C-alpha cells in the first residue's frame, strides 16, 4: 500500500477558506474576489489555497456550491407534479435570493472566463439538470408522464423560462409564476 504524499488536508483550514470565499463573494461579487483576499480573510497562505484549488473560480464555486446544495433539496412527495413544482420553486427562490444572485454574476463573468463557465456548468447546472431528469424519470415510471417523453427538452421547457426572466427580461420570478409555468409545461408532457 502506497502512502499519500504531503500532509493531509486540514478540515478546519479548508472550511475557513470556503467560508472566506463565500463571504467575499456575497460582499463584493465575483469580480472583486481574489485569491489574495481569500487567503487574507481565511488567515492562510495563497499556496495553501492553490494546493487544493487550481484557480479562483474553483474555490469560489466550491464555497457557493456548499451553500446551494443545502438550500436545494430534491423533493419526493409521491407526485411528479408536486415534486417538479417544489423543485422549480425552490430553485427560483434560491436564484432570486442574494446568495442565488451570485449565479447570475457567475454566468456574466463566465462569458469572458471559460474556466469559470466550465465550473458553473459542470458543478452547478449539470447536477440541477440531473435532479430534474430523475424527477421526470420517476414521473414516467409512475405513469404520470408520457412514456416517450424527451426528458432533455422537457427540462428546458420547464426550467429555461426561469433563467430567461432572470437573465434577459428581468421580469419577476415568484411562486405564482413558477407554479403557472410548471403547470402549463406539464399539460403538454403528462400522460393522457
N, C-alpha and C positions, 0 to 999 in steps of 0.2 A: 504494500500500500504506500502510495506516494503522499508525502505531507504537502500541505498548501504552502506556497511561498508567501513571504511577507506576513505582517501582522493581521489578525482577523479584524473585521470591521467593528468599530465601537458603536453600538446601537445608540448610545446617548449622543455621540457626536453626529451620527447620521441623522437622528431626529432633530437636533439643533440646526443642522444645515437646511433640512427640508422646511422647518419652521421659519427660519430666517428668510429663505427664498420666497415662501408663501406670503409672509408679512410684507416684504418689499414689493412683491407683485401687486398686492392689494393697495398698498400705499401709493405706489408710483407708476404702476403699469409696466408692461414687459420691456419696453424700450429703455426705461431708466434703470432696470435691474442689471447689475454687473456681477461677475464672479468676485471682484474685489469687495463690493458692498455686501454680498452674501457672506464672504469669509469674515469680514469685519463684524457683522451682526452676530454670526454664529461663534465668533471668537476661535476661528480655526485658520489654518493657512490655506492659500489658494491650492497648494499642492495636494492637500487633503481632499479638497473638492474634486480636483482633476483625477485623483486616484480612483474615484467612484463614478464620475460622470465625465463624458467626453467634451461637453460644452455647456454653456449657459442654458440653452434650450432644454437639454436633457434634465438638468437639476430642477429647473422651473416646472417642467412637465411632471416630474415625479412629485413635487410639492403640491401642484394643482390636482393631480390625479388621486392622491391620498385623500383629499377632501371630497372630490367629486364622487368617488366610489362610495364613500359613506353616505352621501346625500342622495344617491340614485339607486336605491334597492330595486330588484326585479320583483314585480308583484306576482302573486299566484292566488287569485281569488276563486278559481274554478270556472271563470267565464272569460273567454277571449276578449269580448268587447270591454268588459271592466278592466282586464289586465292592460289592454292597449291604451284605453283612456287614461288609466292611472299612470302608466309608463310615460306616455307623451306629456301628460300634465306635469308630472314630476320633472321631466327634462325641461319643459318650458319654464317652470317656476325657477329651476336652478339657473337656466340661461339668462333669465331676467333679473337675477339677484346680483349683488356686487361681485360675488365670487364667480358667478357664471358669465358676467360681462367680460371676464378675463379671456374666455374662449373667443369672443369676437375680436378682442385685441390681438390674440394669438393668430387668428385667421388673417387679420390685416397684416400683421408683421410677417406671416408666412408667405405672403405674396412676393416678398423680397428676400426671404431666407428659406431656401429649400430644405435645409436640415430641420428647421422648426416645423415647416409644413409636414414633413415626413413624420416627425414626432407626434404632432397632434392628430394626424390621420391614423397612424397605426396604434397609438396609445389611448386616444380618447374616442374618436369616431368609430373605428372598427369594432371595439368592444360594445359600444352602444348599438351598432347595427346588428351585431351578433345576438345581443339580448332581444332585439326586436324580431330577428329571424326566428329565435326559439319560441317566442310568444306566438308568432304566426304558424309555425310548425305544429305547436300544440293545438291551435285552432283547427288546423286541417285534420289532425289525429282525432279530435273530438267531434268532427263532422260539422263544426260551426262555420268553416270557411271552405271555399271551393277546392276540390281535390287537385285540380290542375293550376292552382294559383301560382303566378310568377311572384315569388317572395321578394326578390330584389326590387322589382318595380313597385310592389305594394309598400315596401319600406319607404321608397322615395315619395310615393303618393301621400303617405301619412305624415312623415316627418319633414319632408322637403319644404312645405309651406311655412313651417315654424321658422326655419332658417331664412327663408325668403323674406319674411316680415322683419326678422331681427337684423338682417344684413343689408336688405335692399330698400324696402318701403318704409321701415321704421314704424309701421302700424302696431297697435297694441297686440300683445300676445298674453291673453288672460285665460282663466279656466274655462270660461264660456266659449271663447274662440276655439280652444283646443278640443273641447267636447264636441262642438259642431263640426269641426274639421274631421275628427276621427269618425264620428257617426256617418258623415257623408261619404268618406272614403270606404268605410266598411260596407255600406249599402252596395257598393259595386263588387266587393270581393266575398261577401257572405254566401254560404251555400243556400240554395233555394229549396 
